[in-house]
Amino acid sequence: MVTSRRKFIKISALGLGGLAATSTAYKLFATNPILQASNKNNSSDKFIRSATYCEVCFWKCAAWTYTDTNGNIKKL
């Protein structure tokens, strides 16, 4: 695959433009009070972390289970 200087500059400009757009969108949504309130409700500070493993296949992959104070699984 031969890449000319012109194609390289175009691809680099598209990459930098995408990076600028995503960082702007991230800043826009990071200050959203609705999202911040939902993140506080789903905070992992109040969850208990315990080790477990997956039983789907024979590899038995390791995982962390996050449970609330009632023992209900909230996150894997």
N, C-alpha and C positions, 0 to 999 in steps of 0.2 A: 504494500500500500504506500503510495507516494503522496506525501502531504506537502503542498506548496506553502510558501510563506503567507500568502493571502488567506488560504483556508485556516491556517494556524491562528492568524490574527482574528478571523471571524469567530472561530470556536472559543478563543480566549475571551473575546468581548461578550459572547453569549454567556459564558460561565460567570464572568464578573457581574453581568447584569442580573443573572439569576440569584447570585449571592446577595447582591444589593436588595433585590426584591424580597427575598426570604427574610433577611435581617430586619427590613422595615416592617414586614408583616408580623414577625415575632415581637417586635417592640409594640406594635399596635395591639396585639392580643394579650401581651403580658400585663398591660395596665387595665384590663377588663375586670371590673369589680365582681361580676357574676362568676367568672372563671376562678378568681381568687377565692371567693367564698366556697365554691365547690371543692377546690383543692384543700382548703382548711378542713372541710368535713371528711374528706377521704385521706387525711394525713395518716401516714404509717406510724406516727409516734404513739398512738393509742392501741396499736395492734401488737400481738405477741407473735414472734417469729419462731418457727420450729422446723426442723429438717424432715423431709419426706422423700419419696421416690415415686416415679411414674411406673405403673404396672401395665402399660399398653403393649410394650414389646419386651423382648428378652434382654435388652440393654440395661433396663432399670435405671434410667437417668435420674440424677439428683435434682431436687427442687427445694425451694423454701415456701412454707405455707404461712400466711399471715391470718391470724384469727382474732376476732374481737373478744371482749371479756366474757361473752356467753359461749364461746367455743365455735361460733359460726365462721366458716372459711370466707374470707373477704378477697384474698388475692393469692395467686400462686406464683 
